[in-house]
Amino acid sequence: MPARMRLQRHGKKNQPFYHIVVADGRAPRDGRFIEKLGTYNPLTNPATIVLNEEKAVQWLKNGAQPSDTVRRILSYKGVLLRRHLQIGVEKGAITQAQADAKFNEWKQAKDAKVAGVKSSADAAKRDTAKARMEAERKHNEAKAEAVAAKLRAKAEAEAAAKAETEAAAAAEEAPAAEATEAPAAE
């Protein structure tokens, strides 16, 4: 069977991390391989890909067949475009300088696009954090206002109870004073 370029899974449960390898098509997924070309971490945003592009192009030239996921990774990194341009150079359709210029132009556009995605993701993260903090601040203010209102109500109730007690005490003293003065007046 031909050589296959595929992913070899590593990492813990629910935390995948992959090695991009060239292996015999009959070898098990995580088994023996011929050469390691790089790594792929899908958990980051955007995904982190470390790839030896020269070796990948060489393996593609030698007939290695990439799996679907590895094909997308190679396309994302520009390996398939580089191979396509290199075939054009070998056929004489374009020169090596033209191929390099086209690849560099594509690479700059791709890097700018990735940087834009990263910056928009960071901005969204900051906006979310800011909105969360604002909501928490409003909640804390409302809670503080509720506590202050409760304390005011308690203070008013205590003042009313104190005034009622004083009024009741004054009312008890007044009849007692009248009772002591009444016999003296007779």
C-alpha positions as semicolon CSV with decimal commas, in nm:
position;residue;x (nm);y (nm);z (nm)
1;M;0,000;0,000;0,000
2;P;0,116;0,354;-0,058
3;A;0,238;0,584;0,214
4;R;-0,032;0,788;0,384
5;M;-0,003;1,132;0,544
6;R;-0,236;1,126;0,841
7;L;-0,293;1,236;1,197
8;Q;-0,174;1,040;1,496
9;R;-0,377;1,119;1,808
10;H;-0,211;1,213;2,137
11;G;-0,335;1,402;2,442
12;K;-0,589;1,331;2,712
13;K;-0,956;1,252;2,685
14;N;-1,144;1,553;2,540
15;Q;-0,810;1,730;2,484
16;P;-0,682;1,606;2,149
17;F;-0,338;1,684;2,015
18;Y;-0,219;1,536;1,688
19;H;0,111;1,455;1,519
20;I;0,111;1,480;1,141
21;V;0,296;1,170;1,021
22;V;0,372;0,971;0,709
23;A;0,291;0,605;0,768
24;D;0,229;0,287;0,577
25;G;-0,140;0,261;0,491
26;R;-0,162;-0,076;0,670
27;A;-0,017;0,054;1,000
28;P;-0,257;0,132;1,288
29;R;-0,360;0,492;1,350
30;D;-0,135;0,545;1,650
31;G;0,117;0,280;1,553
32;R;0,439;0,274;1,357
33;F;0,516;0,563;1,121
34;I;0,787;0,651;0,873
35;E;0,841;1,020;0,948
36;K;0,687;1,292;1,164
37;L;0,609;1,610;0,967
38;G;0,461;1,830;1,238
39;T;0,188;1,883;1,496
40;Y;-0,172;2,004;1,501
41;N;-0,359;2,143;1,804
42;P;-0,729;2,202;1,727
43;L;-0,812;2,343;2,072
44;T;-0,659;2,686;2,012
45;N;-0,833;2,958;1,813
46;P;-0,722;2,955;1,535
47;A;-0,580;2,602;1,540
48;T;-0,204;2,578;1,597
49;I;-0,022;2,400;1,315
50;V;0,353;2,340;1,312
51;L;0,459;2,176;0,986
52;N;0,782;2,109;0,798
53;E;0,654;2,227;0,460
54;E;0,959;2,117;0,259
55;K;0,929;1,757;0,377
56;A;0,554;1,762;0,314
57;V;0,606;1,879;-0,046
58;Q;0,871;1,610;-0,094
59;W;0,640;1,336;0,034
60;L;0,358;1,459;-0,191
61;K;0,598;1,447;-0,488
62;N;0,693;1,091;-0,390
63;G;0,327;0,984;-0,399
64;A;0,212;0,994;-0,037
65;Q;-0,166;1,027;-0,015
66;P;-0,295;1,267;0,255
67;S;-0,607;1,191;0,456
68;D;-0,896;1,436;0,427
69;T;-0,803;1,628;0,742
70;V;-0,434;1,641;0,653
71;R;-0,528;1,759;0,302
72;R;-0,717;2,053;0,457
73;I;-0,421;2,129;0,686
74;L;-0,178;2,119;0,392
75;S;-0,409;2,347;0,194
76;Y;-0,434;2,587;0,488
77;K;-0,055;2,605;0,521
78;G;-0,003;2,643;0,144
79;V;0,177;2,314;0,084
80;L;-0,062;2,206;-0,191
81;L;-0,025;2,543;-0,365
82;R;0,353;2,519;-0,342
83;R;0,342;2,169;-0,494
84;H;0,113;2,291;-0,772
85;L;0,346;2,580;-0,852
86;Q;0,647;2,348;-0,843
87;I;0,483;2,119;-1,099
88;G;0,434;2,426;-1,322
89;V;0,805;2,509;-1,285
90;E;0,904;2,152;-1,375
91;K;0,684;2,162;-1,687
92;G;0,828;2,498;-1,789
93;A;0,500;2,690;-1,766
94;I;0,643;2,943;-1,519
95;T;0,981;3,025;-1,375
96;Q;1,090;2,958;-1,017
97;A;1,092;3,333;-0,946
98;Q;0,733;3,368;-1,064
99;A;0,627;3,068;-0,855
100;D;0,797;3,211;-0,546
101;A;0,635;3,551;-0,605
102;K;0,288;3,395;-0,635
103;F;0,340;3,186;-0,324
104;N;0,468;3,483;-0,120
105;E;0,172;3,696;-0,232
106;W;-0,068;3,421;-0,126
107;K;0,115;3,374;0,205
108;Q;0,092;3,746;0,290
109;A;-0,281;3,752;0,214
110;K;-0,333;3,440;0,425
111;D;-0,132;3,581;0,718
112;A;-0,334;3,904;0,705
113;K;-0,659;3,708;0,708
114;V;-0,548;3,497;1,006
115;A;-0,434;3,810;1,193
116;G;-0,777;3,965;1,128
117;V;-0,952;3,659;1,268
118;K;-0,728;3,663;1,576
119;S;-0,787;4,035;1,638
120;S;-1,164;4,002;1,597
121;A;-1,166;3,704;1,837
122;D;-0,964;3,905;2,090
123;A;-1,197;4,204;2,051
124;A;-1,501;3,983;2,102
125;K;-1,341;3,835;2,412
126;R;-1,268;4,183;2,553
127;D;-1,624;4,301;2,477
128;T;-1,770;3,997;2,647
129;A;-1,555;4,052;2,954
130;K;-1,647;4,422;2,963
131;A;-2,020;4,344;2,935
132;R;-1,989;4,082;3,211
133;M;-1,813;4,330;3,440
134;E;-2,076;4,599;3,368
135;A;-2,359;4,355;3,446
136;E;-2,184;4,252;3,768
137;R;-2,135;4,617;3,867
138;K;-2,506;4,692;3,810
139;H;-2,604;4,384;4,008
140;N;-2,377;4,487;4,297
141;E;-2,521;4,840;4,296
142;A;-2,877;4,704;4,303
143;K;-2,787;4,470;4,587
144;A;-2,621;4,752;4,783
145;E;-2,930;4,970;4,731
146;A;-3,155;4,687;4,853
147;V;-2,940;4,641;5,165
148;A;-2,942;5,017;5,230
149;A;-3,323;5,028;5,193
150;K;-3,356;4,734;5,432
151;L;-3,132;4,909;5,687
152;R;-3,334;5,233;5,652
153;A;-3,658;5,042;5,703
154;K;-3,515;4,868;6,010
155;A;-3,393;5,201;6,154
156;E;-3,736;5,359;6,092
157;A;-3,908;5,062;6,258
158;E;-3,677;5,089;6,559
159;A;-3,739;5,464;6,582
160;A;-4,114;5,410;6,560
161;A;-4,100;5,137;6,827
162;K;-3,888;5,363;7,051
163;A;-4,131;5,653;7,005
164;E;-4,426;5,423;7,079
165;T;-4,253;5,294;7,392
166;E;-4,181;5,649;7,509
167;A;-4,540;5,751;7,439
168;A;-4,668;5,449;7,631
169;A;-4,433;5,528;7,922
170;A;-4,546;5,891;7,921
171;A;-4,910;5,779;7,913
172;E;-4,854;5,553;8,216
173;E;-4,684;5,831;8,414
174;A;-4,961;6,082;8,343
175;P;-5,246;5,877;8,501
176;A;-5,025;5,792;8,798
177;A;-4,949;6,162;8,853
178;E;-5,322;6,247;8,835
179;A;-5,402;5,974;9,085
180;T;-5,152;6,111;9,336
181;E;-5,269;6,469;9,284
182;A;-5,638;6,394;9,302
183;P;-5,648;6,301;9,673
184;A;-5,443;6,608;9,758
185;A;-5,693;6,830;9,584
186;E;-5,994;6,707;9,784
